Amino acid sequence: MLDKRELSMYYMYTCFFTGLVLLAFSVNLIMTNSPCKYQCKLETIQGKEICIACGRAIQDIRQWNVYSEEQKYISNVLSEYRLKKLAKI
């Protein structure tokens, strides 16, 4: 368990990092690449169609070209999370 000092430091660093990411997006410093592995295999997992090669949901794959950089970043974070969950199954 974190004490109050550690918790406040964690919060400060989290806010600082989040601010840097948002600033980088606002001045277009981050270009988000597609996680596509060109080995698409869609499976229905918990009611969603997910590519088990890259971890993206079908709507992320279809909308990738019209997503903003922020949406692409969020999609990539979620796809990494899904792949980690799939690896545990």
Beta strands, then each sheet from edge to edge (+ up, - down):
strand 1: 42-45
strand 2: 48-51
sheet 1: 1+ 2-
end
